[in-house]
Amino acid sequence: MSATTYRSPEPGRLDYEYDRLLHPSESEQRRRDEWKFPSLSRFEAVLVFAVFTIAYFLIGLHLVGTSHVVVFDAVDRLTRAYMTWWDSPPKLAAIGFVYPPLQSLVFLPFALLKPLATSLVALPLVGALFGALTMVSLDGILVRCELALPLRLITMVLFGIGPLWLWATTTGESEAVYGFLFAAMLASFVAWYLTEETRFLIGCGLAAAVAALTRYNLGILAAFLALLIAGVLVRRRSAAAQVEGTVAAYGAPIIYALAIWTMFNWLIQGKPFGWLSTSANLAVNSAGLSHTGGASISAILSHAVELTATTSPLAIAAFVVLLFLFVAGGNTMAVALASVIGLTVIQLGLEAAIPANIASMTLRTVLPVTLAGVIGAAWIYRAAGSLRLLVFGGMTALLVAALPLTWSEMKSYPFQEQEQAFTRGLFSGADQSGASSRGGFTVGLEAERQMADYINRTVGDRFHAVLTDNSQTYAVILLSGKAPTFFNRVDRGDGAWRSVLSAPYGRVQYLLIACQDSGDLIRQKYPGACTGRMSSRLTPVFTTVGQRYTLVRVAGPTPGGGTSTGGTSTGTVQNASPTQSQSTNTTP
């Protein structure tokens, strides 16, 4: 039997462990005292979520269902999710590459219930849910910044009823989605800064990864947060290995998400980095969105100052005070949040500078600035000590001042997404269908409903009977509730679709054309379709009010391999009215 060797403790080891208990390092003390940092209670989180969800949803139902203020970008994303489930064959490729993927994917659970999608109820529902999640994240930040409950409620209400934020959360726009992810990123970053808990760091990385797939420019903020995390650790004199490991843990989900999306672009489009290029998807109901123009430095600066000053004066004040806190007291989080505010303002300019089009700097691009301003002001409150009430008073005054300023800007700013129509429909309750809105918009979906109803009556459930460019006629497809009736570019790929477009005779029965959109590929192929200069083989059968859409009947092949006119006779032209379209009818 061999003797067991006994090892005595390393010299000084017990003394070292005992000393750690008595004199913990700064990071160990922070982790040990985590419970001292306030956090949002579950009850309060659920209550905030429920109240804001109900409020935003009811307002959204009024706007979409009664005033008919519908943003076409949101309808396009909902249609892509709808076609994923209800087209024939159903395929995830319907999500497409026009938008960052998460903007459409968030509609998938709601599009599974067909009535939610075709009635457009899914739009305010999705906006309300993500708007409420944003308020929960903001509430968590305010708690950690030590605002008492009454002060938190005042801050959340003033931000939550901001006209621009209210527009995003009630119309189903993607700003509600990435607003939540933006707030979640900063909430996790603040929590990690205070506690150095790894779970908050991982949460920040996951939120940043999803945010980058919701709005690509948020990838810049995600990369910037990696630099801020490294800077915080360096200022705390952490070891180089800890800095590297922490940044790697944060960045891993971001790199993974972007790598997966790049791979999908490569496999499907053959362009691995095609998602980095900008693409214009103009709304079919806006004659003015075709406006393009140079984006000079002076024009960019002018619009950036105008948008920031009118929608978020709090962000300007917070930026200045946060820089002062860093210079005067070395507050690391203060300079980090000031940098975030500055970056969001810079991104305003990039919206116009990258495509060289000042019209790209729309009102909605300023929403991250307003949110960053509130978060920065909350941190100033935390650091203000005996001056907290003074800081909160100034914070409240600037939030109140932003309400009428933003409201006025939504009425007058030239580049927008029907925010002007929103200001008319919010309180009046009047139907805005057919009214104009700044930017060249015609409000409502009257033309789309007319065409959808006509196709349902005339074509019915015939499979792939109507050839259409779904990137322009998506609203008609959605409102018809009969996606398999349409042969679109997703069904069998762009190549097969273009083949039918070149020779549709005997292969499809109708062409559906968006006559006001130069991007419609069918209109490009048959330019006379919307002007009446048609061949005998293509016969217009229905044109909607405002001549937004035209349905053209396609002749079948003749026995000898040619085409025939189908023996139709031309009917009369009916006069258009707000409720009855101008149409040219033939026997279908």
N, C-alpha and C positions, 0 to 999 in steps of 0.2 A: 504494500500500500504506500503510495507516494504521499509525502507530507504536503499539506496545503500551505501555500505561501501567503502570508499576510502582508498587505501593503499599507503602510502608514500614510496618512493624508499628506498631500504635498505641503511643504513648508509654507505657511502663511495663507493656505487656501481657506481654512475656516475663518481666519481673521478677515479675509477678503469678502467672503459671503456675508459675514456679520456687518462689515462696514457698508456693504450695499444696502442692507436692510435699514441701517441708521442714516445713511447718506446716499439716497438714490440719485441717479443721474437725472438730468432735466426731462429726457424722454420717458424714463421709467416713472418718474413722478407724475408726468402728464397722463400716462396710461393708468396709473394707480388712482388718480383723482378724476377719472372720466365721469364718474357719477355726479361730480360737482357741477359739470356743465349741463345746463338745462336742455331738454330735448322735447320734441312735440309728443304729447300724449296721444294714444290711439283714439280715444274718444273725441278729442278735439279734431284730429285729422279726419275721422269719419264724418263728423258734423260739418266741417268746412267743405269737404268734398260733396256731401249731399246737398247743402244749401246752394252752392255755386252751380252744381250740375243742373238742379231744377230751375234755377233762375235763368241761366244761359239757354237751356233747352226751350223753355216757354217763350222767351224773347225770340229765339231762332224760329220756332214754329210760326210765330206771328209774322216775321220778316219773310220767310220762305213761302209759307202757306197762304198768307193774306196779302202782304204787300208784293210778293213775288220778286223780291230782290234776291237773285240767284247769281252767284259768281261762277262763270263758265269753267275756270280752272278746276274748281272743286267738283263740278259735274263731270268733267273729263276723268278725274281720278276715281270718282265713284263708278263711272261706267266701266273703267278698266277692271276694277274689282268685281263688278257685276258680271262681266264677260268671262272672268276666270271661272265662275261657277256655272253660268247659264248659257254660254255659247255652245255650239256643237261643231267640233268636239271642245269640251272645256279644257283650258290649258292655262298654266301660270304665266305663259309668255304674253298673255294679254296685258300684263302689268306694263310691259314695254320699257323703253329707255329714254322717253321724253322727259320724265320727271325722276328725281331720286326715288328709289324703290319704296321706301317706307311711307312716302306721301300717299301712295295708292294701297299699300298692304294694310294700312290701318283700317281701311274700309272693308276688308275681306269678311270679318265676322258678321257685319251688318248687311252686306250684300248677299250673304247666304239666305237671308230672309227676303225673298223677292219683293214683297210689298213695301218693306222699309226702303229699298233702293228705288223702285219705280215711282214711289210717291215723294221721293226726295227727303223723307223724314230722316234718313241716315245722315244728311249733311249737318243739320243743327245738333243731332245727337252726338256725332263724333266730335264736333267742335266743343260742345258742352262738357263732355267727359275729359278731354285733354285740357280745356280751360280750367276745370275744377282741379285737375291734378297739378297744374301750374300753381294754383293758389295754395294747395297743400304744401308744395315744395317751398314756396315763398314764406308761408307761415313757419315752416321749420327753420328757415334762416333767421326770421325775426325772433323766434324763441331763443336761438343760440346767441343772438345779438342782444338778448336780455330785455327786449321790449315787453312790458306787462300786457296782459290780455286786452284791456281796453285800447291801448295804443296799437296793438297788432290789428285789432278789428278795424280801427279807423284807417290804418295804412292799407289793409287789404281791400276795404270797400272803395277807397279813393282810387286805388290802382285798378281794381276789378271793374269799375264802372267807367273807366277811361274810354272815350268813344272809339278809338282805334282798336283797343284790345277787345271791346265789346263787339265790334264788327267782325274781328277774326274768329271769335269763339261762337258766334251765332250763325255764321254762314258756312261753316265747315272748311274754312281755309286752312292751309298747311301751317300757317303761323301759330295756330293753337297747339299743334303737335310739336313743332320745334321750340316753341316758347316753353313748353313743359320740360323738354330735354335740356334746354339752356339753363333753366332754373335748377333742374336736378343736378347738372354738372357743378354749378357754383355752390349749391347746398352741400353736396358731398365734399367739395374742395374746402369749404369753410369748416365743416365737421372734422375733416382730416387735419386741417391746420391746428385746430384746438385740441385734438385728442391724440393725433398720430396713430389712430386705429387703422389697420390695414383694410378692414371691411369698407371703410369710407373711401379709401383710395381705389379699391376695386370697383365700388359703385360709381365713382367718378369716371373711371375708364370705360365702363359699360355704357354709361349715359353718353359719353363722348363718341363711342363707336356707333351707337344707334343714331345720334344726332348728325354725324357725318353722312349717314345714308338717308337722312331726311332733308337736309339742306347742305349741299357740298361745301359752301363757304364756312360752315361751322367746323369743318375739318381744320381750318386755319386756327380757330380758337382752341380746338383739341390739342394741336401741336404746341400752341402757345402756353397752354396749361402745363404741359410737360416741362417747359422751361421754368415756369413759376414754381413748380414742385421742386425741381432741382435747386433753384435759387433759395427757397425756404430752407432746405436741408443744409445748403452750404452756409447760410447765415447762422444756422444752429450748430455749425462745426461738426456735422455728421461725417463719418468715415466715407471715403470714396466708394467703397464697396456698397455701403448702404444707399448712397445716392444713386448708383447705377442700378441696383436691384429694385429700388422704389420706382424709379422712372420706367424701368422695364415692366414691372407689374402693372403700372398704369397704362402703358402704351400697348401691351400685348393684345387686348381685345380690339383696339382701334386698328392695328395693323392687320389682324385677322379678318375683320369685317371688310376693310377695303380690299384685301387680297381676294376674298371670296367674290366680291362684286366685280373686280377686275377680271377674274376668271370667267364669270358669266358673260361679261361683255366680249371676251375673246372667243368663247365657244359659240355664242349665238350671233354676234355681229361681225366677228373676225377683227374687232378693234379693241384690244385689251384696255386701252386708255381712252376709248371713245367717250366715256362719261365725263372726262375733263373738258371736253369741248362744249361750247355754249350752243344752244339750239333755240330758235324762236318758234313758239307754238301759239300763234295769234288766235284770240277768241273770235269765233265766227260772227259774233253779234256786235263787233266793234269796227266801224269803218276807220276810226282814228288810230287804232293800234298799229297801223302800218307806218306811222310817223317814225322816222329815223333821222338822226342828225348827229353831227360831231359832238363829242363830249370834251369841250375845252376845260382846262384847269380852272379857269375863272367860273365857268358854269357849274362845274362839279362842286367847287367850294361854296358858291352861292346857294345851291340847293341843299347841300349838307348843313350849312348854318341855318337855313330857313327851317328845315325839317326838325333839327335838334332843338332849336330855340322854341319852336311852337308846340312840339309834342312832348318834350322832356327837358324843361328848364332845370329840373332836379338833377339830371345827369351832369349838366354843366357845373352846377354848384358843387355837387359831390366830387367831381373830378378835381376841382381846385382844392377843396378842403382835404381830400385824401392825400394829395401830393404834399400839402402842408404838414399833415400828421407824420408823413414819412421823413420829411426834411427835419422837422423839429424834434420828433421823438423816435425815429427809426422804426416806425410801425410797418412791419413787413407786409402784412395783409392789406394795409392801406395802399401801398404802392402797387400791389398785385391787382386790387380791384380798380384802381385808377387806370392801370394798363388795360384791363378788360374793357372799361368804358371807352378808352381811346381807340382800342382795336375795333369795337363795334362801329364807331364813327368812321374810321378809315374804310371799313367794309362798305359803308354807304357809298363812298366814292368809287370803290372797286366795282359796284353793281353797274355803274355807268361807264367806267374807264375800260373794263375788259371787253365788252361788246362795242365800245366806242359809240354809245347811244345814250344820250341824256334821258330819254324816255324810260330807260330801264330803272332809273332811280325813283321807284314808285313809293307811295306813302307807306305801304306795309313793310318796306325794308328798314324802317326806323324802329320797329318794335323791340329788337334786342337792346337798343340804346335805352329805351324807357325802362325795361326790366333791369338792366345793369345799373341804372341810376338809382332805383329803389334799393337794390341790394347794397350798393356802395353807401347810400345814406344810412342804412341800418347799421353798417359797421362803424360809421362815424358816431352814431348814437352810443354804441357799445364802448367806444374809446373816449367819450366826452366827459365821463366822470360827473362832477357836480353841474356841468352845463347840459345835461341830457335833456331837460325840459325845453331849454332854448333850442337845442338841435331839433327836437321833435316838432316844435312850433314852426321852425323854418321849413322842415320837411313837409309838414301838412300844408303850409301856405303855398309851396311850390306845386304840390300835387293838385291842390284846388285851382291854382292859376292855370294849370295845363288843360283843365277840362274845357273852358270856352275857347282857348287858343287852338286846341286840337280840333274841336268842332268846326271852327271857322276854316281851318286848313283843309278839312275833309270836304268842305263846300267849294273851295277855290283852287286847290292845288291841281295843276294840269295833268299830272301823270298818276292815275289811280285805277282802282278795280271796282268801280261802282260805289265807292264810299259816299259820294254825293247822294246817290239814290238811297243809301242807308240812312242818311240824316233826314231825308224826307219821309221815309217809310216807318222809322222807329216810333214816332209819336202820333203821326197823322192817322195811321191805320188804313190809308187809301191804297188802292191797288196801283202799283207803279208800272204795270205791264204797258209796254209801248212808249213809256216816257224815256227821255234821253238822260244820260248821265255823262259827266265830264270824261273825256277820253274817247268820245265817239260811240259810247255804248247805247244800245237800245235795251231797256230793262225788260226782264221777263222771258218766258219760254213759249209765247203764243205761237210763233211760227213752228217751233219744234213739236208742240202738241198737235197742231193742225196736220203736219206731215205724218206724225206717228199714227194718228187716228185714221187718216186716209189709207195708209199702208195696211193697217190692221183690217179695215173694211174691204179693201180691194185685193190685197195679196194674201192675207191670212197667214196660215202656218206653212206655206210652201217653202221647202228647204232651199236656202241659198238662192232665192229668186231675185234678190236686189243686190246688185254690185254697188258698193259704196266705200269711200275712203273714211274709215272710222276715226281717223285723227281729226276730221273736220265735222263729221255728222254724228258724233258720239251721243249727243243729247237725244236725237231722234231714236237711236237704237235703244237707249235706256228707257225712254218714255213709252215706247211701243211695247216693252215687256216681251218681245219676241226676237231675241238675239239670233237664233238659228235661221230666221228669215233672211238675214243679211249675209252676203258673202263679203267679208272684210279682209283686211291685210294680215290679220292674225291667224285666220282659219287654217290656211295651208302654206303660209309664208308669203313674203313679198314677191318672190319670183312667179309662183303660180297665179297670184292675184294680178300681176302685171300682164301675164299671158292672156288672161280672160279680158282684161281691159283693152288689149290690142285687137281682140277679135271676140266681142261679146255675143255675136249673133248665134242664136240657138243654144247658148251656154248659160245665159241668164236672161231673165225676162224684163228687168228694169235696171236703170241707173239712177242712183240718188246722188244729187250734186249740190254742194254748198256754193251757191252762186256768188256770194259776197266775199269769198275767201280765195285769194289767188293761190294759196297753197294746196287747194283741192286738186289731186292728181287727175281725177276724171274731168274736171273743168279744163285743166291744161291739155288733156288729150283731145277733148271735143269742145273747143272754145265757143262754138256757136250754140251750145246746148242752152245757155242761159239768155241768149239774145234772140232766139227764135230762128236763127239761120242754121237749120238742121237739114240733114239728108233725109230722104224718104224712108230710110231704114231706122231712124231714131225719131220717135214721136213724143213730144211733151204731153203729159197727161194731167199734171197737177203742179201748180206753183203756189207757194205759201204767201201770206201777207208780207209785204215789203220785199218780195222776190228774194227771200233768203235761201230757200231751197226749191229745187225743181226735180220732179220725178219724171223720168223719160222711159217710154216703153221701147224695148229692143225687138226688132223683127227677127223671126226665126229663119233658119236656112231653107232654101228652096230644094226640091227634089234633085235638081241638077247640081247642087252644091253651092248655089248662090244664096242670096237673101231676098226676102219679100217684104212688102210693107205691111202684110198682115190684113189687108183689106179693110182698114179702119176708115172711118169718116170723121172729119173734124167737127167738133161741137162748137158751142158759143163761148164767148169770154164773159165770165161773171164779174160784176163790179165788186171790188174789195171793200170791206168795212172792218172796224176794229174786231169784230167777232167772226167775220166770214172772209175767207181768203180770196184773192184773185186767182182764178184757176182756168186752165184750158183742159176740158174733159173730152176724152174719147172712150169708146167702149174698150174696157181692159181685156 
